[in-house]
């Protein structure tokens, strides 16, 4: 439902706060009631549609609306036959180079390119405050320049720096690209299958 339709319904609702005192005022009030009713019906339909697409039962929906399960089902049963919305069109984007960037800057850059940044370290890291700027990207996968579908994940490896706690430089020499597809033995640098 559009914002203009909601604004119109809200204005109509506010006008209904004053009882009509004339025949013309009563007709205006009936028009306002129609606007509010249509807006509520549209909002109700959209909410029921979203609830069914998210696997909510007819009993749950009916309970929230204060009606019987049977009446809810009879009113909106056709919603179950609607086709699912088409998946969003996924365009291809070029992965930017975020190696050497602080975590907040790298995260912003990847999101800006419609990519989803993922931290490789499964242990939780304290990114709630200014200490997030102390973490820098030292490696990324897929690598910079690779073309991927928009909203794809880009995994980044972070180290805390500056100082002896982490090295911001990428690995030199860079690992064999074939090794990127699988796990890599940290001691030998060889691919493990």
N, C-alpha and C positions, 0 to 999 in steps of 0.2 A: 504494500500500500504506500502511495507516495506521501511525502511530507506535506504537500499542499492539501491532500485529502484529510490528513490528520489535523492540520491547522483549521480547516473548515469545520470538521467535526467538533473540535474543541471550542471554537467560537460559538457553534450552535448549542453545545452543552451549557456554556456560560450564559447564553441568552435565556435558556430554559430556567435559570435560577429565579427569574422574575415572572410571577404568574401573569397570564394575559388578562387584560381588563376590558378588551373590546372584541368584537367579532373578527376584525382584521388581525388583531393581536393573537387570537386563538388560531387562526389559519397559519400565521407566521410560526407559531409554536409547533403546529403539526408538521410544517415543513422542516423545522429544526429537528424534531423527533425522527423524521424519516432519514435525515442526514446522519444522525447519531446511530440509528438502528442499522443502516447500510454499512457504516464504518465498523461497527461491532461485529456484524455478520461476516464481513471480509476478514477481520482480524481473527475471528473464531475459526473460520475455514482454514486460514494459513496456519494457525496453531495446531489444529487437528491433523492437517496434512503433514506438518513437521513431526508431530508425535508418532504418526503411523510409520513414516519413513525411518524413524529411530526406534522402531519395534515396540512401541508402547501399546498395551492391549486396549481393546474397546472398553473393558471394565475400568481401567485406570482413567481413560479419557472421560467416561460417563461420570465417574465419581467426582472428578474435578469440576465438571459442568453442572453437577447436581441433577442429572437425569438418569434414566435407566440405561443399562447396557444395550438393551434392544433398541431403544429409541435413538441412541447415538449411532449404532450400527446402521439402522434403516436410513438415517439422514445422510451419512457420509460413506456408505459402503462402496460407492463408486471410486473413492480415493484409492482403494486397494488395487484397482485395476489400472491406475495411471502408470505410464511408463516412468522408470526412474529418470531423473534429469541426466542429460548428456554430460559425460566427464569434461572438465575444462580442456580446452585446446592447449597442448603443451608445445611450446616453441623451443627451439634449441638456442642455447646461450653459450658464450665462451667463458670458461672458468678463469676468474682473475687470479693474479699472483698475490697471495696474502702472506707468504713466507717473510718473516722479519717484522710483521706488523704486530701491534699489541692485540690481545684478544678482543677488546671492545671495537677497535678499528676494523679488524678482520671480520668480525661478526657483522658489523654494519655494512662493510663492502660486499660481502656475500649476499646478504639480504637485499641490498640495493640491486644486485644482479638477478634477483628472484631465485636464489639458491638457499638451501637449508644447511647452516653450519652445524656440525656434530663434533664434539670433543672425543678423541680416541680413548682417553683415559677414563675407565668406568668409575673410578673413585671420585666422589664428589669433591669439587674444588670451590674455594670461597670466592665466588664472583658477585657477591652482594654489595660490595662497596668499592672504594678507590683501589683496593689491592688487585682488582681485575686488570688494571693497566700494567701490573708487574709481570703478567703472563704474556709470552710472545709465541707466535707460530713458528715452528722450526721445520715442519713438513706438512704437506697437504696431499690429499688424494680425492678426486682426480687432480692431476697436475695442472698448472697454469697453461692456458691455451687450448685445453681439450674442450671439445664441443659436447654438451650434455643437454638433456631435456630440462626445461625450466622447472624449478622446485625440486631438483635432484639434491641429494645429500652430498656435502663436501666434508670429508673427515679431516680434522686438523689435529696435529700433535703440538702440545703446549709445554713450555718450560718456563719456570719462574726466573726472572733476571732483574736487573743486571747483577754482575758478580759471579762468584763461583757456582751459584745455584743453577745456572742454565747457560746454554750457548745458543745465541740467536742466529747463528749462521746455518744455512742448510747443509746437509751432508755432502762432503766432497771426498772422493768423486761421488756423483749421484748414483744411487742404486740402479742396477740393470732394470729397464722398464718391464721386462718379463717377470721379474721378481715382485713387482708391485701387485700382480694379480693374486698372489697367495701370501701365506705367512713367510716371514724371513727370519732365519736363525740369526740372533743378535751377535753371536760370537764370530760366525763364519761369513755372514752376509749372504748366504746362499738360500735359494728358495726351498721351502719345505712343503711338500705336497701331502 
